[in-house]
């Protein structure tokens, strides 16, 4: 199985990566992750990497727990009300984070 970075580079154009980094996955910016079935499958395939990313980001930003870190996210994150919406949130977060890192590191210019 590919890691998230490889998945992004293999499935998204440079323009898509830029758009996701700037606007997030919301409103179909990542056409491969629009439906809950897609985001749930993505989450299930990458959950270990997603949780490692969450732990690293939480510590990097000075939070004691992943959930404390997640509590600072947008109102959308605070409206999670099911397993599928939780998986959707984390799948989008992971892809957005990787896209931002790719743009920031200038791997995709």
C-alpha positions, 0 to 999 in steps of 0.5 A, a space after each residue: 500500500 502506498 503512503 499518503 504522499 505517494 497517493 497524493 502525487 499519483 492521483 492529484 495534478 500540481 494544480 489540484 495539490 495547490 488548490 487543496 493546500 490553499 482551500 482544503 478538500 471541501 467542495 470537491 477540491 480533491 475529486 477522489 475524496 468527495 463521498 463518505 465511501 471514498 474517504 472511509 476507504 482512504 482512512 481505513 487504508 491509511 489510519 496508522 499513518 494518519 494517527 502518526 501524523 496527528 500525534 506528530 502535529 499535536 506535539 509539534 504545536 504543543 498539545 498534550 493530546 490529539 483530541 486537544 489539537 483537533 479541538 482547535 480545528 474549524 467548526 466543521 470538525 466540531 460537527 462530526 457526528 458519526 464514524 463516517 464523518 470522523 473518517 472523512 475529517 481525518 482523511 481530508 486533514 491528512 491529504 490537506 496536510 500532505 499537500 501543504 507540505 509538498 507546496 511548502 517544501 517546493 516538491 511540487 511547484 
